[in-house]
Amino acid sequence: MGFFEKLKQGMNKTKKSFDEKINNVFSSFRKVDEEFLDELEEILIMSDIGMDTSIKIIENLRGRIKKEKIQDEEDVKQALREEMKKILDVTDINLHLNTKPSVILVVGVNGVGKTTSIGKIANRLAKDGKKVVVAAADTFRAAAVEQLEIWANRAGADIVKRDEGIDPASVVFDAIKITKEKNADILIVDTAGRLHNKKYLMDELSKIQKVINKEMQEADKEVLLVLDGTTGQNAISQVKAFKEETDITGLVLTKLDGTAKGGVVIGIVEENKIPVKFIGIGEQIDDMEVFNSDEFVKAII
């Protein structure tokens, strides 16, 4: 199954919710007037895109309708897709890992699918011929290391782990050493995610980053924030919390197949100017795809 088919299936709940609301507006469609645009704006807000982003999309749409004299229903939908795509394409979605070794630091709150995402990304990189080492630096959550080990083994990646409760930064230090010894291409670092104990969590993250910056000074670095699509607007506050502590270079979206709140992606990218780099749809190790904005907006509308 291709990415678009997977995405269409995975985004089915979001699409259904979106389509129902949009079709209601278009069912009484006579002409593109202010009343019609107001209703459309309300739907975008209700679809978790967010107030400011929805207003911006409709404002741009209004300008295009005037300029291009758009009157046809399908043309309005196409223009709406294009305005959403413009937001999603605001920055570069590629992974920049050109040095050997390079490092990917993976952050996010517990339960968003961090461990699974690491396994899937490691698998993609291994398929591209990269030698991958995974650092199990979430040393406080029971079973986190075992879970990561299962995924690393499935992806054919080496794992560096230590006893539960050990200092996460020391695990990263050891993992960097092993990455260099093995002449590996990429080190992926898992981190803890207890936001309710924010200060402690962020202190640990800061220590890990210091070790990486010191020991891998010249290396290319990606910081990927994993977000659970089902959390809707709550995901926006998670981005804010992690942005305060680290330079996030990309987002990984998970569990979009279980939610009607997929529209939140557009609001997050618009507010933070951080690109979506990967999208997880499904439970299998191959169910992690490079984000494609064109297919994403088509899957919603």
N, C-alpha and C positions, 0 to 999 in steps of 0.2 A: 504494500500500500504506500503510495507517495505521500509526501508531506502534506499537500493540500487536502487529500482525502482524510488523512489522520486528523488534521486540524479541523476540518469540517465536522467530522464525527465528534471530536473532542470538544469543540466549541458549540455543540448542538444546543445545550441549555441556554448559553448566552445568546446565540442566534435566535432561538425560539422566543425568548423573552423580548429581545430587541425587535424582531420581525413583527411580533404581535402588536407591540406598541406603535411601531412605525406604520404598519398596515392599517391600524385604526385611524391614524391621521390621514393616510393617503386614500382610505375608503371614502372619506367625505371631501376628497381633494377636488376643488374646482379650479382654483388658480393659486399661483404662488404670491400670497399676500402676507401682511404682517401677522395676521391671526394664525396662518399656517406655520410661519417661522417660529412664532411664540410656542406653539404646540410641539414643534420639533425640538426646540431648545429644552422644553420641560422633559421630553423623553430622554434626551441625552443626560440630563441631570439625574433622572430616576434610574438610569442604566449605569450608575457608579462612575461616570466619566468625570464628575466633579463640576461644581458651579462655574468657576472661572474658565476652565477649559471649554465647557459647553457654550458659554457666552462667546468665547473667541471663535469657536468653530462656526457658530451661526452668524456672527458678525462677518466673517470671511465669505461665508456662503451667500449672505445678503448682497455683498459687494459684487460677487461673481454673477449672481442672478440678474442684477441690474446691467452689468457690463456686457455679459454674454447673452442677455435676453432669454434666459432659461425659463421654459414654461412646462416642458414635458416631464411627467412623473419619473421616468427612468433617468432622464438627464439630471434631475435634482438628486436622485440617489447616487448617481455616479460622481457628481460634484461633492456630495457629502463624503463619499469614500475617499476621494482625492484629498479633501481637507484633513481627514483623519490620518491618512498616509503621510501627508506633509509633516505632521507633528511627530509621527513615529520615525521619520527619516532624518530627524534633526541632527543626529550624530552618527559616527562610524560604528557599525555593529561587529566589525571584525575583531578577533582576538589578536593582540599584538605580542607574539611570543617568538621573537626572532633570535634571541640569544640562546646559547647553550651553556648552562641550564637557564630556563625561565621559571617563573613562579606564579601560581594562581592561589590567592588567598580567598577562601570561601567563608562568607559570614551570613548570619541570619538567625532569627529566633528559633527556639526548639519547636519541632513539629512541622516545619515548613517543607521538609523533604531535602534537607541539606545533604545528608549522607547518600541518599539515592541519587541525587544530582551529581555528586562527586563521582560515584561509580559510573554513571552514564557518560559524563564528560571524559573521564579517564578512558573509557571504552572507545569513544570517538577518536581521541588522540592516538590511542594504541593502533586503531585501524588505519590511521594516517601514517603509521610507521614510527611513531614517537615512543621512546622509552620513558615510562611514567613512574614516579615514586609518590606515594601518598603518605602524608604525616597525620597521624591520629592525635591531634592536639585538643580534642574535646575530651579531656581526661576525667571530667567530673560526673558526666551523665552515665548512669548504669547502662551497660551493654552497648554504649556508643561505639567503643573500639571494636567489639566483636562484629557489630553490624557493618562497620566500615570495612573490616577485614574480608567479610563475605563478598561485598561489592568489588573490592580491589582485586580479589582472586578471580572473580568472574570476568573482570576487565583485563586481566593479565598484567596488573600493576604490582610493584613491590610496595609493601607497607612498613612504615616505621612506627612502632608502638611501644609504650612503656606501661608501668603499673598504673592502675586507676588512682586518681588523686595527685599524681605527680605534677610538677609545674609545667604547664603547656609550652612555655617558651623554651624550656630545656629539650622537649620532644622535637620542637622545630629546629633547634640548634643541631641535634643529632641527625635529623632528617636531611638537613642541608649538607652535612658532612658526607652522609651516605649517598646522596644524589650526585655529589662531585666524584666520590670514589667509584661509583658505578657508571660514571660518564652518562648519566641520564639526561634526557632533554627537558623534562618538565617536572617540577615538584608541585603537588596540589596539597594545600594545607587546610584541614578541617578545623573549625573553631567552635567554642561553646556558644550557647545562645540563650542565656537566661536574662531576658530584658527586665524582668521584675527586680533583679538585683543588678541594676544597670551599671552602677559605678564599678563594682567588682569586675563585671564582664568586660567593660570598656578598658579598665586597667590592664586586664589580661591581653586584650587585643592590641593595646598600645605596646606592651612588652614584646609580643610576637612580632609586630611590625618593626620594632627597633632591631631585633635579632636579624630579621630578613634584610633590612636596609644596611646593616653592618656587614653581614656575611655574604650577601649577594648584591653588593653595591652596584655593579654594572649590569645586573640582570634585568630583563624586561619583566614587568609585574602587572598582573591583572588582579583587581579586587572585585569579586562577583558577589552580589547580594542576592540570596535566594528568597523569593516571595511566594507565598501560597495564594493562588488566585481566588480561592474561596473566601478569603478574609475581606475582600472588597476595600472599602475606605480605610480600614485598619492598616492595610499594607502601606498607605501613604505615611502614617506616623512612624512605621518601622524604618522607612527610607530616611526620614528626617533624623531619627535617633542614630542610625549608623553613619549618616553623612557627617554628623558632628565629630565623629571620631576617626573616620578613615576616608580616603579618596576613592569612592566607588567608581569603577570603570565600566561596569555593566550589570545588568539584571538577569536573573534566571527565573522564569515563571513556571511554577509547578501547579498541578491539580486543576488545570483549566477545564479538564473534562468533567469535573464534578461541580461546576458552578455556573450561575447565570450572571456572574459579576465580572466577566472578562473585560468589560469596557473600562474598568479601573486602570488598565494598562496605559490607555491613552492619556488619562489624567496624570499618572505618575511620570511618564516621559515628558509631558509638557511642563509640569511644575519643576522637575529636577534636571532636565536636559541630560539624562543618563539613558544610554541606549539599552534596549532589550537585546541580549546576545544569544540566549538559548530559551527554548520553550519546551517544557516537558508535558507530553500527552501520552498517558498510559503507564503501565507498570514494568514493561520489558526493558532490558538493558539498552535496546536500540531506540527506545522511545524518548529521545532527546534530540531536538533539531535546532539548527541555526535559525534564528528568527527571520521571517520574511514578511515585511509589512504589507506588501501587496496582497499576499494570500490571507493574511490576518484580517484585513478590512473586508475582503470578499467573503470570508467565513462568517463575519458578523452580520453584514447586510447583503 
